[in-house]
Amino acid sequence: MSAFDPAVHVSAAAPQAPGWRLRWPGLALAGALATAALLLAEVPLLRGWGLSALTLAIVLGIALGNSPLGRRFPRVAASAGAGVDFSKGTLLRLGIVLYGFRVTFQEIAGVGAAGLLIDALMIAAVFGLAVWLGTRWLRLDRDTAMLIGAGSAICGAAAVLAAEPVLRAQPHKVSVAVATVVVFGTVGMFVYPWAYPYLGLSEHAYGLFAGSTIHEVAQVVVAGKAVGEAAAATAVIEKMLRVMLLAPFLLLLSSWAGAARGGDGAARAKITIPWFALAFVAVSGLHSLRVVPAPAVEAIVRLDTVLLAMAMAALGLRTQASALRQAGPRPLLLALLLFGVLTVGGYALNVAVGRWLGIA
């Protein structure tokens, strides 16, 4: 059992509302792992593989939480529990809100109706298939299928993290979903540039294809720049449009989750609206007005990366390797099937919409 298992935390965190004195050890631990992940993300080899700080943070968290070092110090793990949970809860939501400074409404206009239509159709198709294939055919629990579907359909690890508080999913399910996103997003990052000469797409059309189907923002940047700067610019804008659609997606997901948890009609009518999704849209709108100075925006984006990395590290610390092993090959198979839908189906959709709207 991991030293950071929730069972250890329960006995150590009797207070209902732990103060900062109880939180700082866990915050310091998550912050240290996040810092290490940020430094590793700058290593050229790892950057070339498209491994972001978020991905590396959860890997480091899982490694430490399940290491002999972690198992030898249960008291340290127990004292860090309050801060670790604060990181994967409150800091996570704050990080999602600040993510709005990475996209503007003007960027949506930059890719036009084609980009919006392609993204909306891909998100609906991939997420819908994830739930159907995952629960009906692969017999996965609904939370795992939805988390993998969200990560594949929208924006990788960030979407998985955003869906976690709405679904109230267990940490090991979040880690499984993030792992699948990392695997196939990395594969796509290498496959797309290799396939580009055979796709019959212009750089602009290729950018739309890459941005609408590759999992992580970092992976989209790598796949776009491998073809050209024009392809990279279009791919990033299209990808950020997918990120913008995260907010309405979370509202719909919250509506479904509220209805699923409710017993009678009155209970089902009470829908929990994730405040951080609405705040994400509000922050994006503020960023679109260009009222925040560019240096301040740059600083906020850096802070946001740190907060999300801390949340990922905390999730890793709360994840038991035994739970990941128990998940088995089915989550990976679901992610593989969704990767096929994203690549083959996404290419067909991009070509069809491009021809319909006359995009070169």
N, C-alpha and C positions, 0 to 999 in steps of 0.2 A: 504494500500500500504506500502511496506517495505521502511524504510528510506534509504536503499541502492539501491533503484530502479534506473535503468539507467536514467530514466527521470529526477531524481534529479541531477544526475551527469552532464547531458548535460549543464544545465544552469550554473553550478559552474565551469566547466572546459573549459572555452572559449579558453585558449591558445592551440595552435596546438601541441606544444611539451613541456609539463610541466617539469620543472626542479626538481632536488632533493628536493628543498625547499617545493615544492607542493606535492611531493610524500611521504615524510617521515611519515606523519600521517597515511596514509593508509598502508604503509609498517610496521609501528610499530603495527598497529592493527592486520594485518595478521600475523605478527611475534608472537604477544602475543597469538593469538588463536592457532597457530602452536605449540608453546611451551606447552600450556595447553594440546593439543592433544598428544604430545610426552610423557608427564608425565602420562596422563591417560592410554596410551597404555602399560605402565609398570605395571599397576595394575593387579595382578594375575588373578582376575576374568575376566576382559576384555581381557587379553591376552589369557586366556583359551578359550574364545569365538572366537578367531581369528580376533578380531577387531584391525586393524592396525591404526597407527597414521593418515594415509591419510583419512580413513573412519571417524575417530573421528573428524578430522579437518573440514570436510565439514558439519558434523552434528552441530558442534559448530558454524560455520559460519551461517548456516541457522537459528539456534536458536537465535543468537544475532540479525541478520538482520531483523528478523520478530518478535522480542520481543517488549513489551511495551517500554523498555529502548531504543531500537533502533529507535522506532517511535517518541520518545520524543525529539530526538536530531538530527533533519534534517541538522543543520549546521555542526555538527561533521561529519555526514555521507557524506555531500557534500565535505568537506575539505579532507576527506579520499579517495574520489573517484579516484583520479589520482594514488595513491599508490596501491589501491585495483586492479585497472585495470592493472597496471604494474605487480603485483604479478601473476594475472591469465593469463598474456600474456608472457612477457619476462622471468619471473622467471620459468614459466611452461616449456618453451622451453629449458631453461638452465638445468632444472631438468631432462628432458628427455635425454639430451645429456649425463649428468653425470651418468645416469642410466646404461650406458655402462660399468662402472667399476664394475658392479655386475655379469658380465658374461664374459667368455672367449671362444675363438674358440676351445680350448682344451676340454671344457665341452661338446661341440657338439660331438666330437669324442668319449667321454665317454659313451654316450648312443647309438652311432652307427646309422646305416641306419634305423633301426626299429623306433627309437625315432624320427628321422627327418621325416620319412614317415608318422608316426601316427600324429605328430603335424601338418604337412602340410595339410593332409586330413581333420583333425578335424577343422582347421581354415577355410578352404574353405567351408566345409559343413555347419558349424554353421553360419558363416557370410552370406553365400548365402541363407540359410533358413530364417535367421533373416530378410533380406531385402524382400524376397518373402512373407513370412507369415505376416510380419509387415505391408507392404504396400497393398498387395492384399487382405488378409483375415481380418486383424484387422483394416485396414484403418488408420494406423498411418502415420504421415508424414515421409518422407524418412530419414531425419536427425536423428530422434529419433530411428527408426529401426536400422540404421547403428551404432549409438552409443551403443545401447544395444547389437547388434551383435558383435561389436569390443570388448566390455568388457567381454562378455561371451566367445568369441572365443580365446582371446589371454591372457591378463594379468589383467583383472579386471579394477579397477579404473585408473591405469596408462595408459591402452590402450584407455579408454574413453577420458582421458585428452589429449593424443597424437592425437586422431582423431579430437578433437574439433577445433583446428586451421585450419586443412585441410578442414573440412566441413563448417567452420565458423558458427558453431551451436550456438544457444542461450543458455545462462547459465542455464535456468530452464530445458532445455532438457538434458544437461550434468548431472545435479543433479538427474533427474529421472533415467537416465541410471546407474549412480553410485549406487543409492538406490537399484535397481533391482539386481545388481551384488553382493552387500553386503548381501542381503536377501538369495539368492540361493547359493552363495558361502559358507555362514555360515551353511546352511542346509547340503550341501555336505560334509563339514568338519566333521560333526558328523555322517552322514549316511555311508560314505565310510568305516571307521574302524569297524562300527557295521556289515556291510555286508561282510567284508573281509573273515571270515571263510566259507562263502557260495559261494565264487566266484571261487574257484578252481585255484587260482593264487599263484605263488611263491612271495616272498617279492620283488624280482626284477621286476617281471611282474606287481605286484600291484603298485609299485612305478611309473612305466611307465603309468599305467592307471590313477593314481591320478594326476600325473604331467601334463598329457595331457588333463585333463578334468575339474579340479577344478579351480575356477576363480582366486583367489588372491594368491600371493606367501606365505603370512603368513598362509593362510588356508591350503595350500599344506604342509607346514612344520608340522602343527598340525596333519593333517590326516596321514602323513607319520610316524611321531614319535609314534603315537598311535599303530602302528603295529610293528615297529622295526627300529633300526638305519639304516640297509641296505635299507629298504623300503624308509626311509626318504631321504637318500643320493641320491638314484635313482630318487625319485620324484622331489627333488629340481633341479637336473641337467636337467631333462626333462622339468620342468617348465621354467627354464632359457633359454632353447632352444626355447620354445614358445616366450619368451621375445625377443630373437634375431630375430625371424621372424616378429617382429613388424615393423622393418625398411622397408623390401620389401613390407609388407602389406600397409604401409603408402604411399610408392611410387606408388603402383597400385591405391590406393584410391585417391591420388592426381591427377593421370592421368584421372581417371573417373570424378572427381569433375571439373577438368579443361575443359573436353569435355562437361560436362553437363551445365556449365555456359556459354560456348561459343555460339555465334549466328551462324556465317557462318563457313566455313571450316577453314579459316585462324585463326579465334579466337579459334576454338577447338584445333588447332595444338599447341597453346601456353599452355603448361602444367606447372603448378607451382610445382616445386620439393621442398618438405619441407626440408630445410637445416638441421633442427635438426635431421631428420631421417638419413641423410648421416653422420652427425657428430656423431650420436649414434653408427653407425657401425665403424667409425674411432676410436672412444674411446674404443670400445670393442676390436678392433685389437691391439691398444696400450696396453690395459690391458693384452691381450694374450701374448705379448712379455715379460711380467714380468719386465719391465724396471722401473716401478714406485714402490718405496719401499712399502712394506706391510702396515706399519703404515700410510703412506700418503694415500694409497687406503682406508684404514679404515676411515680416517678423511674425505675423499671426499665423501664416501658413507653416512656418518652421515650428512654432509652438504647437500647432495642430498635429503635425507629424509626431512630435514628442508625446503628446497626450494619447494619440491612437497607438503608438508603439508601447506605451505603458499599459494600455488596456489589453493589447495582444499578449504582452509578457505575463500579465496577471491571469489571463485565460489559460496560458500555457502552464503556469504554476498550479492552477486548479484542475489540471487535466491528468488523469491517471493513465499510464501506458496500458494497463490491463483493460481499461475501457475502450481504448483505441483498437486493441487486439480483438476484443469481443465484437467490434463493429464488423470485422471480416471484410471480404472482398466486394460485398454488394454496393457500398457507397462509391467505391472506385469504379465499379461497372456502370453505375448510374451516371457518374461524371463523364465517363468515356462516351456513353450514348449521347449525352448532351453536347459533348465536344463535336461529335459527328453532326448533330443538328446545327450547331453554330457554324461549322465550316462548310458543309455541303449545302444545308438548307439556307444558311446565311448568304452564301455565294449566289444561289439561285434567286433568292429574294432581292439581293442587291442588283443583279442583272435585270430582273423583271421590272423593278421600280425605275431603274436607270433608263431602260428603253421606253417605259411608259411616259416618263417626264422628260425624255430627250437629253439625259445627262451623258456626256462623253466619257 
